């Protein structure tokens, strides 16, 4: 039997990590592109908020979690769901209102529950829920943590600051991931947010890291350190990620100049940043497999049945 030198084994593990991170970002990218492409055909219901450009955030953070950890997401939840290991077919089906959807077609794009994954479209409303879940894990002594995603627009909600106060006061095992994509729907961050984002967390005694990057490895490393500290110290922490949203807020409400968006694609694309670390043949294989996976998931969801509605007789007055 051929012996593998420890250094060779470590290199292989690093290559596998790079490939997995790239594969997951590709999955999110192709899923979201498909959603925007197919919305015009009338196959999806309600609205949608894509994660284009922010893929490195979800993938970098959630790579570090254990199976029993809890994830609390927001209206821009597709990327978080897929990075957590969610089934793309079930997510497509949920957006289509099909019975095979994540929530049987009842939750739509923003309201998901799958295992330990929760999302809700009420701005800021997820944060107190996440803190309560973290306190439950602390009381049960599980060593599980909660990761709560929120955006820069959420910082205008008072309930967020009440939640930060309680999380710090009670030493809740929670990681707040603030994704500052610099736009609250269509309002630039400098027009809706006074002061400094990091200072908001530090004012409550919450240890905070700040990154302005599209590099999934930098995010993964920073998140790993924060999560280890939360588990060992049983206290809250925050990770502020200055990121870029390539797509519109929902399906078409994007007043930014085309040149500005093109510049973001050229300079801040997470896939372009990470892809040079992967051999060309492996990268092409990953991209082809992901494209086929998303196509198949979409077609399967498209052929899935709608829920059966059961009516009950009116109560006799």
Backbone bond lengths (Angstrom), bond angles and torsions (degrees), N, CA, C in turn:
res aa  C-N    CA-C-N  psi(-1)  N-CA   C-N-CA  omega(-1)  CA-C   N-CA-C  phi
1 X - - - 1.456 - - 1.533 109.43 -
2 X 1.325 116.09 132.50 1.463 120.48 -179.81 1.525 110.13 -71.97
3 X 1.303 115.83 131.70 1.460 120.75 178.03 1.528 110.10 -87.70
4 X 1.319 115.37 140.17 1.468 121.30 179.13 1.520 108.44 -104.45
5 X 1.296 115.89 123.46 1.459 121.21 177.89 1.526 108.83 -65.72
6 X 1.355 118.19 141.14 1.464 120.55 179.45 1.522 113.50 -52.04
7 X 1.311 117.74 -36.89 1.469 120.07 -179.86 1.525 110.49 -66.78
8 X 1.353 116.36 -37.54 1.461 119.93 177.20 1.525 110.69 -65.92
9 X 1.329 116.41 -41.15 1.461 120.93 178.73 1.521 111.10 -62.15
10 X 1.335 116.23 -42.45 1.462 120.70 179.56 1.525 110.75 -64.24
11 X 1.344 115.52 -40.20 1.467 119.23 178.46 1.526 111.25 -63.64
12 X 1.333 115.41 -40.20 1.461 119.47 179.69 1.523 111.04 -65.01
13 X 1.320 116.05 -41.01 1.462 120.12 178.16 1.526 110.67 -62.57
14 X 1.331 115.50 -38.55 1.461 119.79 178.70 1.520 110.94 -66.22
15 X 1.345 116.77 -40.80 1.461 120.85 176.94 1.531 110.86 -62.99
16 X 1.339 116.49 -41.39 1.459 120.75 178.93 1.526 110.46 -63.69
17 X 1.324 116.61 -40.41 1.468 120.55 179.08 1.517 110.24 -62.98
18 X 1.338 116.54 -45.94 1.460 120.16 179.11 1.528 110.93 -58.75
19 X 1.331 116.08 -43.51 1.453 120.27 -179.20 1.516 112.43 -65.54
20 X 1.332 116.70 -41.50 1.464 120.48 -179.80 1.530 110.92 -65.59
21 X 1.312 116.73 -43.02 1.462 120.31 178.33 1.527 110.88 -61.33
22 X 1.337 115.72 -43.17 1.465 119.67 -179.62 1.528 110.54 -66.69
23 X 1.329 117.06 -42.17 1.459 121.37 -179.34 1.535 110.52 -60.14
24 X 1.316 116.38 -43.41 1.461 119.68 -177.84 1.524 111.25 -68.61
25 X 1.339 117.27 -40.31 1.455 119.66 176.40 1.522 111.08 -64.20
26 X 1.325 117.05 -39.01 1.468 121.08 177.22 1.526 111.10 -62.76
27 X 1.328 115.88 -40.46 1.459 120.34 179.44 1.531 110.63 -60.73
28 X 1.318 116.22 -46.52 1.465 120.05 178.52 1.518 110.44 -62.48
29 X 1.335 117.02 -45.85 1.462 121.61 -178.25 1.532 110.98 -59.09
30 X 1.334 116.43 -49.93 1.463 119.05 -176.06 1.523 111.50 -69.80
31 X 1.325 116.95 -35.33 1.469 120.28 177.22 1.527 110.16 -61.18
32 X 1.315 116.22 -49.50 1.463 120.24 -176.27 1.529 111.38 -67.66
33 X 1.324 117.25 -37.28 1.464 119.76 175.95 1.525 110.59 -61.87
34 X 1.332 115.79 -39.77 1.468 120.03 178.86 1.527 110.96 -64.78
35 X 1.321 116.58 -40.62 1.466 120.31 178.73 1.526 110.86 -59.41
36 X 1.327 117.23 -47.58 1.464 119.93 -179.72 1.525 111.49 -66.57
37 X 1.333 116.25 -38.34 1.466 120.17 179.95 1.524 112.08 -65.34
38 X 1.326 116.49 -40.18 1.460 120.97 -171.25 1.523 114.11 -93.47
39 X 1.320 117.85 -10.71 1.462 119.66 -179.51 1.523 110.86 -59.41
40 X 1.314 116.03 -36.95 1.461 120.33 -177.52 1.522 112.86 -65.04
41 X 1.328 117.14 -18.98 1.464 120.83 -179.45 1.527 112.38 -83.26
42 X 1.335 116.02 -6.18 1.457 119.99 177.63 1.511 115.31 81.25
43 X 1.351 117.45 18.47 1.460 120.03 -178.36 1.531 112.50 -87.24
44 X 1.328 117.11 -14.66 1.459 120.79 178.88 1.531 109.99 -110.10
45 X 1.321 115.43 154.52 1.455 120.65 -178.25 1.525 110.63 -112.61
46 X 1.336 115.77 154.91 1.462 120.72 177.29 1.513 111.28 72.18
47 X 1.313 115.22 -137.66 1.470 120.39 179.23 1.522 108.95 -125.98
48 X 1.313 116.64 -174.41 1.467 120.14 178.61 1.516 109.02 -157.55
49 X 1.313 116.66 151.91 1.466 122.38 179.70 1.519 107.42 -129.83
50 X 1.320 116.32 103.90 1.461 119.64 -172.52 1.530 112.34 -81.15
51 X 1.325 114.31 163.53 1.470 123.33 -173.80 1.519 111.94 -108.19
52 X 1.330 117.13 16.92 1.462 121.32 -177.41 1.531 111.44 -57.51
53 X 1.326 116.46 126.09 1.454 122.04 179.38 1.508 114.23 96.87
54 X 1.328 117.40 -19.10 1.460 121.56 -176.89 1.533 112.40 -107.90
55 X 1.322 117.17 11.62 1.463 121.54 -173.04 1.524 113.68 -55.72
56 X 1.332 117.13 -36.05 1.467 120.26 -176.93 1.520 112.19 -65.41
57 X 1.338 117.32 -26.84 1.465 120.48 -179.23 1.524 110.74 -64.32
58 X 1.323 115.75 -58.69 1.468 120.37 -177.35 1.521 111.12 -62.44
59 X 1.330 116.66 -45.88 1.467 120.55 -175.81 1.528 110.35 -66.46
60 X 1.328 117.31 -43.67 1.451 120.87 -178.96 1.517 113.21 -65.13
61 X 1.324 116.80 -40.11 1.469 120.70 -178.48 1.523 111.05 -74.67
62 X 1.331 116.99 -51.63 1.463 120.27 -170.18 1.522 113.43 -75.43
63 X 1.327 117.54 -14.71 1.470 121.29 174.82 1.530 110.67 -56.67
64 X 1.316 117.37 -28.40 1.466 122.37 -172.46 1.524 114.59 -89.43
65 X 1.319 118.23 -3.05 1.462 119.96 -172.60 1.521 112.91 -83.06
66 X 1.331 114.61 157.74 1.468 122.68 172.97 1.525 108.51 -95.95
67 X 1.342 117.38 160.19 1.473 120.04 -176.32 1.524 114.38 -57.10
68 X 1.328 118.43 -29.70 1.463 120.77 -176.37 1.529 113.47 -90.39
69 X 1.320 117.87 -0.80 1.464 119.89 177.23 1.526 109.97 -71.84
70 X 1.321 115.39 159.75 1.464 122.00 -174.98 1.527 109.39 -112.85
71 X 1.328 116.47 139.89 1.463 122.17 178.75 1.516 108.67 -120.51
72 X 1.319 116.31 127.87 1.465 122.04 177.24 1.517 107.75 -119.11
73 X 1.320 115.69 117.80 1.456 121.71 -174.31 1.525 110.58 -112.41
74 X 1.329 114.91 -174.99 1.461 121.28 -175.94 1.523 110.69 -128.39
75 X 1.331 117.03 -155.69 1.466 120.44 -177.71 1.535 112.46 -66.06
76 X 1.335 117.70 -27.16 1.469 120.95 179.73 1.528 108.20 -97.45
77 X 1.327 115.90 67.70 1.467 120.60 -163.90 1.523 115.65 -104.98
78 X 1.338 118.90 -9.61 1.470 119.31 -174.83 1.526 111.70 -57.58
79 X 1.339 116.34 -46.17 1.457 120.05 -178.68 1.509 112.41 -63.06
80 X 1.331 116.71 -39.70 1.464 120.65 178.48 1.529 110.06 -64.26
81 X 1.328 116.22 -43.60 1.469 121.23 -178.63 1.529 111.17 -61.99
82 X 1.320 116.77 -47.66 1.469 120.33 -178.23 1.525 111.11 -68.88
83 X 1.336 117.85 -37.61 1.464 120.81 178.15 1.522 111.30 -66.62
84 X 1.325 116.57 -25.46 1.464 120.87 178.43 1.517 112.18 -81.67
85 X 1.343 116.94 -3.68 1.455 120.52 178.54 1.514 113.84 103.13
86 X 1.337 117.11 10.33 1.453 120.80 -179.94 1.522 112.92 -65.84
87 X 1.322 115.83 154.26 1.462 123.29 -176.10 1.527 110.26 -81.97
88 X 1.338 118.66 120.97 1.469 120.13 -179.88 1.521 113.12 -61.69
89 X 1.336 117.74 -34.76 1.464 119.28 177.64 1.528 110.48 -62.37
90 X 1.331 117.32 -44.79 1.464 120.81 -179.82 1.525 111.12 -63.92
91 X 1.323 116.85 -33.63 1.461 119.79 179.47 1.525 110.49 -73.99
92 X 1.327 117.56 -43.33 1.466 120.26 174.17 1.527 109.65 -56.38
93 X 1.334 115.88 -47.07 1.461 120.74 -177.93 1.525 111.50 -62.07
94 X 1.316 116.54 -36.79 1.469 119.87 178.47 1.525 110.80 -64.31
95 X 1.331 116.34 -42.36 1.465 120.29 177.91 1.525 111.87 -65.75
96 X 1.339 116.59 -24.51 1.467 121.65 179.51 1.523 112.31 -91.27
97 X 1.332 117.99 -4.36 1.453 121.04 -178.00 1.513 113.82 74.09
98 X 1.337 117.20 26.00 1.470 121.09 -176.92 1.537 111.17 -88.06
99 X 1.315 114.37 157.80 1.467 120.59 -177.61 1.517 112.23 -64.99
100 X 1.327 117.59 -24.35 1.466 122.01 -178.31 1.523 112.64 -86.62
101 X 1.324 116.80 4.38 1.462 120.54 -178.69 1.516 112.60 -66.63
102 X 1.315 115.39 167.70 1.467 121.77 -178.64 1.522 111.09 -51.31
103 X 1.309 116.39 -42.05 1.472 121.89 178.63 1.529 111.07 -118.15
104 X 1.316 116.26 32.86 1.454 120.47 178.53 1.511 113.93 68.95
105 X 1.340 116.55 20.80 1.455 120.53 179.16 1.514 114.13 83.84
106 X 1.322 117.87 7.09 1.467 121.09 -175.69 1.524 113.77 -93.57
107 X 1.335 117.05 -23.04 1.469 119.94 -173.07 1.515 114.11 -92.72
108 X 1.342 117.26 -29.47 1.451 120.26 -178.29 1.514 112.63 73.68
109 X 1.319 115.58 -157.35 1.461 122.32 -172.14 1.520 113.70 -68.44
110 X 1.331 117.93 -31.40 1.466 120.25 -168.66 1.523 115.01 -104.21
111 X 1.318 117.85 -19.31 1.466 120.11 -169.86 1.520 110.46 -118.53
112 X 1.327 114.65 95.96 1.460 121.09 -174.28 1.527 111.03 -121.24
113 X 1.328 115.52 146.82 1.461 121.08 167.23 1.518 107.57 -141.65
114 X 1.319 114.59 121.29 1.465 121.65 -179.99 1.519 107.44 -148.62
115 X 1.334 116.96 113.34 1.458 119.31 -178.25 1.516 111.02 58.50
116 X 1.327 116.03 -121.62 1.460 121.62 178.27 1.523 111.87 -99.16
117 X 1.325 116.57 24.71 1.468 121.45 179.57 1.519 109.16 -110.33
118 X 1.348 115.16 129.97 1.455 121.57 -179.64 1.529 109.17 -135.07
119 X 1.334 116.36 139.31 1.469 118.83 173.31 1.514 109.23 -141.35
120 X 1.340 114.57 154.14 1.454 121.10 -178.28 1.516 108.43 -152.60
121 X 1.320 116.94 144.29 1.451 120.97 -176.02 1.515 115.02 -89.10
122 X 1.337 118.73 -0.69 1.463 120.89 -179.21 1.525 108.99 -79.06
123 X 1.305 116.32 115.56 1.461 121.79 -174.09 1.528 111.32 -59.30
124 X 1.322 116.36 118.74 1.457 121.39 179.88 1.508 113.96 83.87
125 X 1.322 117.72 -18.84 1.454 120.59 -175.93 1.512 114.41 -68.64
126 X 1.329 116.89 -18.86 1.460 120.27 179.61 1.527 112.81 -78.03
127 X 1.323 117.06 -22.75 1.470 119.86 -171.65 1.526 112.48 -67.17
128 X 1.342 120.36 -48.02 1.473 118.31 176.33 1.523 112.58 -63.41
129 X 1.330 117.40 -33.17 1.465 119.49 176.45 1.525 110.28 -62.52
130 X 1.329 116.12 -43.18 1.463 120.76 -179.12 1.529 111.23 -63.60
131 X 1.315 116.51 -41.23 1.468 119.76 178.95 1.521 110.32 -64.68
132 X 1.333 117.11 -40.48 1.461 120.16 177.27 1.514 112.04 -62.74
133 X 1.326 116.68 -40.10 1.467 120.49 177.73 1.519 110.99 -64.41
134 X 1.336 116.59 -39.99 1.465 120.47 178.72 1.518 111.01 -63.76
135 X 1.325 115.89 -40.30 1.469 118.79 178.38 1.523 110.96 -65.36
136 X 1.336 117.18 -35.24 1.467 120.17 177.66 1.526 110.60 -63.26
137 X 1.349 116.32 -42.63 1.473 119.51 178.61 1.526 110.73 -64.59
138 X 1.331 116.59 -36.84 1.473 120.08 179.02 1.526 110.86 -65.41
139 X 1.320 115.95 -43.54 1.461 120.50 -178.84 1.526 110.79 -64.89
140 X 1.335 116.17 -36.28 1.469 120.67 -179.95 1.528 112.11 -79.35
141 X 1.331 117.28 -8.19 1.470 123.41 -179.79 1.536 110.26 55.78
142 X 1.318 116.28 52.90 1.467 120.76 -177.15 1.528 113.42 -94.91
143 X 1.324 117.69 -16.91 1.463 124.53 -171.10 1.534 112.51 67.25
144 X 1.324 117.52 6.25 1.457 120.80 174.14 1.525 109.39 -77.95
145 X 1.322 115.90 151.41 1.450 120.50 178.02 1.522 109.54 -121.43
146 X 1.325 115.46 168.33 1.458 122.41 175.12 1.521 108.20 -114.30
147 X 1.322 116.12 135.98 1.464 121.49 171.30 1.519 107.26 -110.56
148 X 1.327 116.58 121.64 1.462 121.95 -178.75 1.522 109.45 -114.77
149 X 1.331 116.35 118.70 1.461 121.68 177.45 1.527 109.63 -91.66
150 X 1.324 116.27 134.59 1.459 121.57 174.44 1.521 109.33 -145.91
151 X 1.320 115.55 158.34 1.456 119.84 -177.40 1.512 112.65 -108.35
152 X 1.336 116.64 173.06 1.464 120.32 -178.40 1.524 111.69 -62.10
153 X 1.345 117.35 -33.37 1.462 119.80 179.16 1.517 112.85 -64.58
154 X 1.330 116.81 -25.11 1.461 121.52 -179.95 1.521 112.11 -66.89
155 X 1.315 116.96 -20.98 1.471 120.32 -175.74 1.527 112.55 -72.31
156 X 1.321 117.40 -0.84 1.456 120.49 172.72 1.517 112.97 -91.98
157 X 1.328 117.21 2.76 1.469 121.82 -177.63 1.527 110.47 -101.28
158 X 1.324 116.10 126.81 1.466 120.81 -177.41 1.508 114.33 -63.36
159 X 1.341 117.51 -31.99 1.457 120.70 -177.66 1.533 111.19 -63.75
160 X 1.329 117.15 -25.13 1.457 120.43 177.68 1.523 110.40 -62.31
161 X 1.330 116.94 -43.59 1.467 120.65 -177.17 1.527 111.62 -73.05
162 X 1.314 117.24 -33.61 1.462 119.59 172.53 1.527 110.07 -61.44
163 X 1.325 115.68 -39.77 1.466 120.56 -178.98 1.524 111.39 -69.24
164 X 1.339 117.44 -41.48 1.464 120.30 177.31 1.524 110.29 -61.55
165 X 1.320 116.72 -39.33 1.457 121.19 179.62 1.528 110.51 -62.28
166 X 1.331 116.72 -47.03 1.461 120.35 -178.67 1.529 111.29 -67.89
167 X 1.338 116.37 -39.92 1.466 119.69 179.99 1.521 110.76 -60.46
168 X 1.316 116.38 -42.72 1.459 120.13 -179.81 1.526 111.72 -72.24
169 X 1.328 116.03 -43.39 1.462 121.14 -177.71 1.522 111.78 -62.46
170 X 1.335 115.82 -37.59 1.461 120.94 -175.94 1.527 113.05 -101.13
171 X 1.327 117.85 4.52 1.470 122.55 179.41 1.527 111.78 53.56
172 X 1.313 115.41 57.04 1.466 120.59 179.64 1.528 110.17 -77.19
173 X 1.329 118.50 136.80 1.473 121.30 178.66 1.531 111.29 -79.16
174 X 1.317 116.13 81.02 1.460 121.28 -174.94 1.522 110.78 -139.22
175 X 1.340 115.03 141.74 1.460 121.91 173.65 1.524 108.13 -109.89
176 X 1.330 116.07 115.39 1.455 121.13 174.07 1.533 108.19 -86.30
177 X 1.326 116.72 120.54 1.465 121.02 177.73 1.523 107.77 -108.24
178 X 1.329 115.49 104.74 1.458 121.51 -179.47 1.520 108.77 -91.70
179 X 1.320 116.99 109.84 1.460 121.68 177.81 1.528 108.65 -94.41
180 X 1.299 115.54 101.86 1.463 120.95 179.59 1.524 108.76 -91.18
181 X 1.343 115.70 92.11 1.467 118.08 177.72 1.525 111.98 -89.45
182 X 1.351 114.13 10.98 1.467 122.77 170.23 1.527 114.15 72.86
183 X 1.342 116.32 9.29 1.461 120.05 179.52 1.527 109.92 -141.72
184 X 1.317 116.57 125.91 1.458 121.66 170.42 1.525 106.23 -99.07
185 X 1.310 115.79 94.63 1.463 124.72 -168.13 1.527 109.01 62.83
186 X 1.340 119.20 -89.42 1.468 120.33 176.67 1.525 111.54 -125.13
187 X 1.333 118.00 5.96 1.468 121.34 -177.06 1.523 110.43 -95.05
188 X 1.330 119.06 119.71 1.474 121.64 179.19 1.522 111.28 -59.29
189 X 1.326 115.75 147.00 1.462 120.89 -173.91 1.522 112.15 -58.56
190 X 1.343 118.18 -33.54 1.470 119.72 -178.80 1.520 112.34 -69.53
191 X 1.336 117.33 -14.13 1.464 120.56 179.80 1.525 113.37 -100.56
192 X 1.330 116.94 -7.27 1.469 117.75 -178.99 1.526 113.18 -126.29
193 X 1.346 117.65 -3.83 1.464 118.85 -174.37 1.523 110.60 -135.45
194 X 1.331 116.51 117.03 1.461 121.38 176.78 1.522 109.83 -91.14
195 X 1.321 116.69 151.28 1.452 120.43 176.07 1.521 113.28 78.50
196 X 1.323 114.39 -160.09 1.456 122.14 -172.08 1.521 110.09 -113.19
197 X 1.330 117.62 135.76 1.462 121.34 -177.00 1.521 111.58 -65.81
198 X 1.327 117.10 -47.39 1.465 120.61 -177.26 1.526 111.04 -59.97
199 X 1.313 116.67 -37.92 1.470 120.66 -178.97 1.515 112.40 -62.21
200 X 1.308 117.04 -26.52 1.465 119.85 179.32 1.522 111.27 -63.90
201 X 1.314 117.26 -39.45 1.464 120.76 178.36 1.534 110.75 -76.73
202 X 1.321 115.62 -43.13 1.469 119.36 -177.60 1.526 112.17 -65.39
203 X 1.330 116.73 -25.53 1.465 119.77 178.28 1.524 111.28 -62.37
204 X 1.314 116.66 -23.88 1.466 121.07 179.15 1.535 111.52 -100.86
205 X 1.329 116.55 11.85 1.452 120.49 178.88 1.512 113.81 75.17
206 X 1.331 116.88 24.67 1.462 121.28 -179.06 1.531 109.44 -97.22
207 X 1.322 116.44 120.90 1.466 121.98 178.52 1.522 109.07 -60.20
208 X 1.339 116.90 131.76 1.464 120.57 -171.88 1.522 111.55 -135.66
209 X 1.335 115.43 133.10 1.465 122.07 171.31 1.530 108.51 -107.92
210 X 1.328 115.98 152.05 1.457 120.91 -177.98 1.523 109.62 -134.09
211 X 1.340 116.25 130.26 1.458 121.69 178.75 1.525 109.67 -133.94
212 X 1.314 116.29 140.54 1.466 121.75 172.70 1.528 105.92 -122.22
213 X 1.336 116.07 87.91 1.454 120.14 -171.66 1.520 111.22 -158.90
214 X 1.328 115.24 158.15 1.459 122.13 171.02 1.527 110.50 -112.40
215 X 1.321 116.87 13.52 1.459 122.78 -177.31 1.526 109.94 -87.96
216 X 1.318 116.74 111.63 1.455 121.22 -176.33 1.529 111.88 -62.63
217 X 1.329 118.29 -30.97 1.469 119.98 -179.76 1.525 111.84 -68.57
218 X 1.323 116.55 -39.78 1.467 119.71 177.83 1.522 110.63 -64.83
219 X 1.318 116.22 -40.66 1.465 120.37 179.69 1.517 110.48 -68.00
220 X 1.325 116.06 -42.71 1.462 119.87 -179.48 1.536 111.23 -62.14
221 X 1.306 116.74 -40.32 1.459 121.02 -179.99 1.528 111.52 -67.32
222 X 1.317 116.65 -44.44 1.459 120.46 179.67 1.522 111.14 -64.65
223 X 1.331 116.57 -41.38 1.460 120.50 179.73 1.523 111.34 -66.90
224 X 1.334 116.23 -38.71 1.467 120.00 179.36 1.519 111.04 -60.48
225 X 1.322 116.36 -43.63 1.471 120.65 179.76 1.522 110.59 -64.03
226 X 1.334 116.76 -43.37 1.465 120.37 -179.19 1.523 111.02 -65.25
227 X 1.325 116.87 -42.08 1.464 120.70 -177.98 1.527 111.08 -66.94
228 X 1.318 117.51 -39.66 1.468 120.24 176.33 1.527 110.96 -61.09
229 X 1.323 116.73 -41.89 1.473 120.60 179.40 1.520 111.42 -65.33
230 X 1.335 116.94 -37.66 1.465 120.12 179.05 1.521 110.56 -65.58
231 X 1.328 116.92 -44.12 1.469 119.98 -179.58 1.522 111.52 -64.27
232 X 1.325 116.43 -43.62 1.459 120.05 -175.67 1.530 111.99 -77.06
233 X 1.330 116.25 -38.93 1.467 119.37 -175.71 1.499 114.63 -95.29
234 X 1.341 117.32 -10.85 1.468 123.90 -175.94 1.523 109.47 46.62
235 X 1.313 114.82 67.86 1.454 121.55 178.05 1.530 108.41 -154.32
236 X 1.324 116.61 159.87 1.465 119.03 -178.40 1.527 111.98 -76.17
237 X 1.317 114.76 158.67 1.454 121.53 175.45 1.523 107.02 -147.73
238 X 1.337 116.18 163.91 1.460 120.59 -179.87 1.517 110.02 -135.68
239 X 1.317 114.69 147.43 1.455 122.38 176.51 1.526 107.39 -129.59
240 X 1.318 116.53 112.84 1.461 121.78 179.58 1.520 108.11 -95.98
241 X 1.325 116.02 116.81 1.458 121.81 -178.27 1.527 109.27 -112.48
242 X 1.324 116.56 110.01 1.457 120.84 175.21 1.525 107.17 -81.72
243 X 1.299 116.32 112.82 1.458 121.88 -170.03 1.522 109.99 -127.90
244 X 1.320 117.35 -174.66 1.470 121.70 -177.81 1.520 109.67 -135.93
245 X 1.301 115.45 130.35 1.464 121.63 177.03 1.522 108.39 -95.73
246 X 1.333 116.76 118.17 1.463 120.42 -177.23 1.527 112.12 -82.64
247 X 1.324 117.02 -31.57 1.456 121.04 -176.08 1.516 112.30 -94.96
248 X 1.327 116.52 -179.93 1.463 120.89 177.07 1.518 110.96 -70.87
249 X 1.331 116.38 170.14 1.466 119.83 177.36 1.525 110.22 -57.55
250 X 1.324 115.86 -50.45 1.462 119.61 174.79 1.528 108.48 -120.95
251 X 1.326 118.09 -103.06 1.469 118.44 -176.29 1.521 113.92 -101.20
252 X 1.342 118.10 -25.36 1.459 116.88 -175.32 1.515 115.36 -158.61
253 X 1.326 117.08 3.27 1.468 120.17 -175.53 1.530 111.08 -89.39
254 X 1.314 116.61 79.68 1.464 121.47 -178.54 1.523 109.63 -136.00
255 X 1.335 117.39 101.70 1.464 120.18 -176.92 1.529 114.25 -85.07
256 X 1.339 117.29 2.04 1.464 119.31 -176.27 1.523 110.64 -68.73
257 X 1.331 117.25 146.62 1.479 119.83 175.71 1.516 110.86 -60.86
258 X 1.327 116.32 145.79 1.453 121.80 -179.24 1.531 111.02 -58.39
259 X 1.325 116.32 -36.06 1.473 120.69 -178.97 1.527 111.32 -63.73
260 X 1.323 116.63 -36.24 1.463 120.50 179.24 1.524 111.18 -65.09
261 X 1.319 116.53 -43.21 1.458 120.76 179.89 1.522 110.87 -68.18
262 X 1.319 117.16 -39.96 1.465 120.97 177.41 1.525 110.78 -61.94
263 X 1.328 116.81 -37.52 1.469 120.87 178.75 1.535 110.21 -64.86
264 X 1.325 117.18 -39.16 1.460 120.41 178.22 1.526 111.00 -63.59
265 X 1.321 117.01 -42.05 1.459 120.31 178.38 1.533 111.25 -61.21
266 X 1.310 116.71 -36.89 1.471 120.92 -177.81 1.525 112.79 -76.34
267 X 1.323 117.75 -31.26 1.467 120.28 -170.71 1.527 114.68 -111.50
268 X 1.361 118.25 -19.32 1.470 119.28 -172.71 1.528 113.88 -128.73
269 X 1.309 117.53 18.94 1.460 120.26 -178.47 1.536 109.92 -73.47
270 X 1.346 118.75 115.39 1.470 120.74 -178.48 1.521 113.68 -59.60
271 X 1.327 117.50 -34.77 1.462 120.45 -179.56 1.523 110.77 -69.52
272 X 1.326 116.37 -39.55 1.463 120.19 178.88 1.524 111.37 -68.22
273 X 1.317 117.06 -33.14 1.469 121.22 178.21 1.529 110.78 -66.70
274 X 1.324 116.22 -40.84 1.471 120.41 -172.80 1.526 113.68 -89.68
275 X 1.315 118.11 -27.23 1.470 120.94 -171.73 1.533 114.90 -59.57
276 X 1.357 120.83 -33.78 1.468 118.84 179.80 1.529 114.06 -62.50
277 X 1.315 118.51 -15.69 1.463 121.77 -179.91 1.530 112.26 -80.23
278 X 1.328 116.52 -6.55 1.457 121.24 -175.16 1.521 109.16 -114.60
279 X 1.329 118.63 131.68 1.464 120.48 177.66 1.531 111.74 -52.70
280 X 1.323 115.49 144.45 1.462 121.34 -172.97 1.522 112.94 -55.57
281 X 1.334 117.40 -45.93 1.461 120.15 -177.89 1.523 111.54 -63.59
282 X 1.330 115.98 -42.45 1.461 120.19 179.56 1.527 110.30 -65.12
283 X 1.328 115.71 -40.63 1.472 120.21 -179.81 1.530 110.88 -62.33
284 X 1.324 116.60 -45.58 1.463 120.24 179.38 1.529 111.06 -63.29
285 X 1.324 116.66 -38.52 1.463 120.48 178.47 1.525 110.54 -63.53
286 X 1.319 116.21 -44.78 1.469 120.60 178.88 1.527 110.38 -59.52
287 X 1.321 116.22 -47.03 1.463 120.29 -177.58 1.519 111.70 -62.99
288 X 1.327 117.63 -39.95 1.463 121.07 179.11 1.525 111.05 -68.08
289 X 1.325 116.40 -42.26 1.471 119.99 -179.94 1.515 111.41 -65.24
290 X 1.325 116.68 -41.03 1.466 120.33 179.72 1.524 110.60 -66.08
291 X 1.337 116.94 -44.19 1.465 120.70 179.15 1.524 110.68 -58.88
292 X 1.338 116.90 -43.54 1.462 121.07 179.20 1.526 111.03 -65.93
293 X 1.330 116.68 -40.30 1.458 121.82 179.27 1.524 110.93 -60.94
294 X 1.329 116.94 -45.57 1.464 121.05 -178.20 1.528 111.16 -68.44
295 X 1.329 116.46 -40.52 1.478 119.57 177.54 1.528 110.67 -60.29
296 X 1.327 115.40 -45.88 1.463 120.07 -179.03 1.528 110.77 -64.74
297 X 1.334 116.44 -43.33 1.466 120.58 -179.92 1.523 110.90 -61.32
298 X 1.333 116.29 -40.95 1.463 120.88 -179.44 1.528 110.73 -65.69
299 X 1.314 117.32 -46.29 1.464 120.86 -178.50 1.524 111.47 -65.94
300 X 1.326 117.10 -38.70 1.457 120.29 178.64 1.523 110.22 -64.43
301 X 1.326 116.42 -43.77 1.464 120.25 179.14 1.523 111.02 -63.99
302 X 1.327 115.22 -38.49 1.466 120.66 -179.31 1.522 111.23 -62.88
303 X 1.332 116.89 -29.43 1.463 121.58 -179.88 1.524 113.22 -94.70
304 X 1.324 116.93 -2.19 1.460 120.51 -179.63 1.536 110.14 -73.47
305 X 1.339 117.25 154.23 1.468 120.70 -177.06 1.526 112.78 -77.77
306 X 1.307 115.18 156.21 1.454 120.86 170.38 1.526 108.83 -79.29
307 X 1.331 117.62 158.48 1.470 119.60 178.10 1.525 111.14 -64.25
308 X 1.317 115.50 151.76 1.458 120.52 173.39 1.522 108.46 -89.66
309 X 1.305 115.55 128.90 1.458 120.10 -179.65 1.528 109.19 -94.53
310 X 1.303 115.58 123.24 1.457 121.63 -178.53 1.520 107.86 -101.02
311 X 1.317 116.34 121.55 1.466 120.25 179.06 1.514 109.16 -101.66
312 X 1.312 115.97 145.06 1.458 121.11 178.17 1.517 108.76 -115.00
313 X 1.309 117.76 146.06 1.472 119.88 179.31 1.521 110.99 -58.92
314 X 1.326 115.92 146.59 1.458 120.15 177.52 1.508 109.87 -62.60
315 X 1.310 114.91 142.13 1.456 118.49 177.56 1.532 110.94 -64.26
316 X 1.300 114.96 138.96 1.472 119.39 179.40 1.533 109.44 -72.17
317 X 1.321 115.51 128.69 1.466 120.33 178.77 1.524 109.26 -83.02
